[in-house]
Amino acid sequence: MRVAAVDIGTNSVRLLVADVDGNGTVQTLERCMHITRLGQGVDATRRLAPDAIARTLTVLAEYRTVIEQLGATRVRAAATSAARDATNRDDFFVAGRAALGAELELIPGEEEAALSFAGATHDITEPGPYLVIDIGGGSTEFVVGTTEPTGLVSVDVGCVRITEQFLHSDPPAPEELSQAVSVVRDHLADVKREIPGIADVATVIGLAGTVTSVAAIELGLPAYDPERIHHFRLGREAVEDVFRTLATEPAAERRHNPGLEPERVDVIVGGTVVLASVMRAFEIKEMLVSEADILDGLVLSLIPTRNISANISSKSGSAPKNRYGAE
């Protein structure tokens, strides 16, 4: 079965078209990413900005063409943190449906976490239990489990949100960084309380643009290379080194770091605040970087024998409290 998944995030909009079978084997045909910054200003205004919507709709229309050309028969498009926070998301969803030719879903943080876990672990060979950490633009998801999530939580810290809330100088002032780290640390204390098993995992898996960008910078890649980044072991000392470098450089210098995409220059420090704080708080020595994430989870959820969303919905009574703005 040929299927397509679209992840409409706070910072980027991504597409995966793949062939899947009943055993959960995923053969990638096309994987695309465009940074549209849909969450621009949402933290302050609780509204999606017209220009951010326009950029996102343009990309969704492009993805529709790719999906139709490749002949995907089922499509799942999920909107996450920025849409959850926005009071005008319904207007965006109507326009997005027309642009993409498929319905847009607003998924809660817990489902986002479960889908990311499914995508990151479905073909992994490392031992479990796993801690999957997905650092997005507006939120970060933490999931613990082996074959399925046993504990998960979504918190309101991400590269765009932290940047817009705290990092206003270029480069960020020490007091701005200190305040950002303090706020992230407070959220992480809640995560520790709500997922007691977080200290007992065997493998930590890091997902999304902040993690892959730091890996690319550490590797010094002249051009982004997903094959070299996928399952790269990113150590805590490397994260701290990259964090110190990026946080003390003005944007004009920061953009010259090999491996850093130009569209991430203004939010990467906010992302590394989250990443470094996570590794400190949970005493993580290294994480396995994964290119497989929520997109892969969305694709897997389209297999008739897999029902990732239903699994997590059935646990909603005992799942940790989700902390997104639309709560």
N, C-alpha and C positions, 0 to 999 in steps of 0.2 A: 504494500500500500504506500503510495506517495503522499506525503503530508507536508504541511508548512506550519511554522510557528513564528509569531511576531511578539517580541518583548518591547513594550513601550515604557521605557524607564524615565527617570528624572533627567538624566544626562544624555542617554543615547536611545536609539531605536534600532533593533536588530532583527534579522531574519534568518531562519534556518529552514531549508527545504531538504527533505531526506526521504529515503526509502526505508520502511520499517517492516519487521515481520512479527509474528506472534510470540517469538522468543525474546523480543526486546532488542534485537540487533538493529542498529541504526547506521545506515550508509549515507553520509553527507553528500549532497549534490551541490548545494550553494549555501554559503554563510556570509552575511553582509552586516555591516555596522555603519551607522551614520550618527554623529553627535548633533542633536537638534536642541538640546538644553530645554526640553519641555517644562522643566521645573523652574525656569528662570523667574525669580521673584515670588514664587508661590509661598515660601515660608513667611514672607512679610504680608502679602496681600490676600492669600488664600484664593487666588484666581490664576488661571492659566493666561499668560500674556498673549495678545493677538499675534505678535510676530513669532512667538514660540509655537503657537498652534499652526501658523502658516508653514513654518519650517518642517514641522512634523507631518503635516498633511502631504507636503511635497514628497517626502520620503515614503510615506505609506502608498502613495500612488505609484511610485517607482517599484515598490515591492509587489504591488498587485500585478504589474507587468511581468516581473520575474516569476511569480507564482503561476500565472496563466501560461507562460511560455514553457515552464517545466511540467505543467500538467498535474499539479497537486490536487487531490480530490477532497481533502479535508484540511481546514485551516483553523488554527486557534490563535487568537490575538489577545494578549493580556496587558493591561495597564496597571502600574504599581504605584509607588509612593506619591509622585506629583499629582496624579489623578485622584488618589485617595484624599489628598489634602484640599483639592480645588473645589470651590462651590459651583463653578461653571463647567464642571466636567461633562455634564449631560450634553451641552452644546457641542463640545469637542467630540463626544462619542458619535453624535449624529453625523458630523462632518467626516469623522474618521471612518465610519462604516461606508460612507459613499466613496471615499478615496481608496480604501483597501478592498472593498467588495466583500467584506466579512464583518461579523459582529465583533465589537470590542468588549472585553470583559474587564470589570473592576475586581481584582482579586485582593483579598485581605492579606496581611503580612504573614499569617500562619500558613496559608496556602502557597504564597510565594516561597516561603522557607522550605516547605515540603517538596515543591517542584524542583527547587535548586538542589536539594539533597538527592532526589531521584536522578537528576541529570548528572551530578558529579560522581555518584557512586555506582551507576548501573554497570560499568565495565571495569571497575578499579580492581587491581590485584593486591593492593596493600591491605594489611590486616585491620579489622575493625575492633571495637566500635570507632565511629568516625565523629569528628566535629567539623561540620561544614560552615564556613564563614563567608557570607556574600555581602561585600561592601558596595552598596549602590550609590546613587546620587543623593537620595533623600532618606534612605533607611539602610540598616544593616541587619541581616538575618543570621541567627545562630541556630544550628540544628545538630542534635546528637542522636545517634542510632547506629544500627548495624545493617539490617535488611530494610528497615523502615524507621521513621523518626520516633524516638521515645521521649524527646524533649525538644521544644523549639520556642523561639521568641523573636520578635521583630522590634527593633528600637529606632528611634528617630535621630540617627546620626548617619551622615553620608557625605561624600566629597562636596557636593553642591551646597547642601544645607549648612555644613560647618563653615564653608567659605563665606557664604552670604551672611551668616550670623556673627562671625567673629573675625575673619581675616580680611581687613580692609586696607592695610598698608602694603606697600610693595618695596621690599619683601615684608612679610608679616612682622609686626613688632613683637618683641619677647612677651609683653603682657597679653597680646592677642593670642599667641600660641599657648601661653599658660592657661588662659581662660578656656580655650577650646579643649585642651587636654583634660582640664578639670571636669568639664561638662561630660565629655566622653567617658571619663573614669566613673562618674556617678551612674551613668547608664549601665556600664559594665558590671558594677556592683549588683545592680538589679538582675542582670543576666545570671550571675553566679548563684544568686538566691533561687532563681526560678528554674534553673537547670542544674540540680545538684551533681549529676553525672558528668558534668563538663570537665572535671579534673581527672577522669578515669579513662579517657579516650586513648586509642593507640595511634591514630593518624588524624592530623589536622589538614583540611583541604581548604584552600583559599580561592575565591572566585571573583570575577568581574574586573572592570577596567583599572581600578587602583592597584589591585594585586598583580595583574598581568603587566601593567606599566612599570611597577617597581622591579618586577622580574626582568623585563626587557632592559631597563636602565642598568641593573646589576650585571646583566650579560653583555651590555654595551652593543646591542644590536643596531646596526645602521638602518635596518628596515624591520618592521614587525614580522616575526616569524613564529606562527602558532605552533609549529612542530617542535621548535626548540623550547618554547615556553611551557607547553603542555607537560605536566608532571615534573617540571623543574623544581628542585628543592630550594626553597627560599629561607635562608637562616635569619634569625633575629638580629644578629650583628650587621648583616647586610641591610636589613630594613632600617636599622638605626642610622647607618652611614648614609643611605639614600635620603632619609628624612632630614638629617642635618644639612646635607648639601642643598636639597631643594628649598628648605625653609629659610635659608640664608641668602639665596640668590634672588635678585629681581627677575621679573618675568622675562625681560629681554635676554638675560643670560640663561635662565632656566630652560628656555625652549631649545637650547643647543645640546641638551643632554641626549646622547644616543639612546634610542628606544622610546622616547617620550613623544607621543603624538601631539601636534600643534594645538589641537582642540582641547587638550587636557591641561595645558600649561597653567591656566588660571585656577583650576580646581584640584590639581594633584597634591598640593600641600595639605589641603583639607582632608583629602583621602588618606595621606600618609599619617596625619594626626590620628585618624581612626585606626589604621593598621598597626602603627607602632604601639598605640595605647592598648590594643587588643593583645598583642604579643607580650607586653609587659604584664598586664592584668592576669592573664591565664598562664604565664610563665611558659610560653611556647618557644621552643628552641628552633624549630623549623616547621614550615608548612609545605604541603604539596600543592603547587599551582595547577589549576585545572582550567582548560578551555571549555570543558563541558559544564553546563550550568542550567539555569532555568529554561533556556531555549530547548535543551535536550530533554528536560523534564516535561515541557509542554508537548514535545513530539511524542514522548513515551505515553503521555496521558491520552493520546489519540488512538492508541492501540486498543481494540475492544476488550482484550483480556486484562488491561491495566486500568485502574481507576484511582489514580493518585489523589485527586481532589476529594473523592468520596471517602477515601481512607482518612484523610485529615479532618474532614467535616464530621465524621463519626466520633472523633476524639475531641471535638471542640469544647465539650464540657469540662475537660480536664487539662486542656492545652494552656500554656502560660499566657498571661494577658498580653495582648498586642498593643503597642504604643504608637500609633500613628495619629496624625493630627485630626483625621475625620472621625475619631472614636466618639 
